[in-house]
Amino acid sequence: MPREPKTLQKASGESETILLVDDDADVRAFVGNLLQKEGYLVLEASGSTEALRICAQYEGPLHLLLTDVQMPDMSGPELVPQALALRPHLLVLYMSAQSGETFHVLLKGQPAWPFIHKPFAPEVLAQKVRDLLGSSTQGPPA
C-alpha cells in the first residue's frame, strides 16, 4: 500500500512546492531533506500513480515535478504528460542514474525537460532547482 505523501514544512516562507517522485525511499529521503533545507515545501510520492493522485487532489499549487525516469509502475516520461494535463503550469526536472543519452531515447519525441544525473552533489541539485523555478518561462526549454 502506498504511503501518504510526506509534507515538509518550508523554512524560509517561499511559495514553491515540489512534487518529488522516486520509488527508492532512500533517494526520496535524501532529496526531500535537501529541498526542505533549501526552503521548499516537498510532497513525496513513491511512484507515478501516487504522483498523479497528488496532482489531482492536492489543493495548493504545485510548481515543480522532480521525477525519476525509471519506476516500476510508470516511467517518468509516461508520467509527465499526464501530470501536465492536470497541472499545465507545472515545471519538470527529470533525474536518473541512466546516461542523458539513454534518457533522451526514452522521451520518444516528447519535449526535453531538464535532466540531472544521479548521483548528484546536493549543491548541484539545489542550483538546478533554483534555476528552473527562477525562470520566467513555462514549459520545456526550446
N, C-alpha and C positions, 0 to 999 in steps of 0.2 A: 504494500500500500504506500503510495507516495506521501511523503510528509508535507505538512503545510509549509508555505514559503516562510523563510526566516526574514524578518524585517529588522534591520539595524537602524538605530537612531542616528541622525545626522549630527555631526559635531559642530559644524560651522553655520548652520541655518541656511545653507544654499538650497536651491529648489530642485536640483536634478535627482531623478530617481532612475536607478539602473536595474534592469531585469537580468540577472546572472543565470545562465543555463549551462549546466555541465552534469554529466552522470557520475562523475567522480566526486565523492563527498569531500575528500581532502583538498581537491582543487577549489571546490566551492568555498570551503572554509578559508583557505589561503587568500583567494581573490576577494571574497566578500569582506574579510577583515581589512585587507589593504584598501579597498574602496571606501569602507566605512571610516578608516583613519583619514582619508582624503576629504571626508565630509559629505559623502553621498548617501542617500537612502538606498539600501540594497534589498531587493526581493530575490529570493533564490528559488530556482526550480531544478529538479533532478532530471528533467527530460523535456522534450518538446511538447508532449501532451499537457503536462503541468504548466508549462510556459504559456501555451495558448489559453488555458483556463484562466491564468492570471491576467493575460491581456484582455480577456473578455469580462472578467469580474472585478478587477481592481478599479476602485472608483477614482483614484488620483491619477495624475499624469505619469506617463512613462516616457522617459527621454532617450534612453539607450538600451538596446538589446545586446548584451555581451554573451555570445553563444559559442559553444564548442562546435566543431564541424562534424565530428563522428560521434553519434549517440545511438543507443540500441533501438529506440522507438521511432525516431525520425531524425534525419540529418539536419544540421544547421541550415544548409541551403534549401532544404524542403520546408523548414520551419519559417524562415524569413518571409516569403511571400504571404503566408497565412497570417503571420503576426502583423505585417504591414496592412493587410486587408482590415484588420481590427483596429490598428493604430497607425494610420497613414503618415503621421509626422515622426514616427519612431526612427531614430538613428541606429545603425547596426555596426558592431565590431565583432568579427569572427576571431576565434583563437583555436589553434590546433598544433599538435606535435608533428603533423604532416608538413611536408615542404609546401611553400607557397605555390609552386608549380602544380603539385598534385591537387591542392585545394582549388585552383582555378579550373581544373578539369571537372571537378565535382559541381561547379556552378552551372554547367550546362547552358550557357548563354544568358544567365541572369546578370544583372548589373553587379559589378565588382565593388563590394563594400570593403573598407579597410580590414586588414588581416594582421594578427600578431602571432608570432611563432612561439610555442611552448618548448622548453621553459623560457620564461622571460624574467628579467630583473624587475622588482617592484616599481622602481622609478621609471622604467620604460613603459610599463602598462599605465601608470598614473599619468605620464605625459601624453600618451596616445589618447586616453580618455579625455583629458583636459582639452587637447587639440580638437578632438571630434565634437565635444559638447560646446566648445567655444566658437566653432564655426557658425556662420550665419546662414549657411545653405542647408537645405533639407534634401535628402535623397543621396544616392551613392555618388561618389566622385565621377566626373565625366571621363 
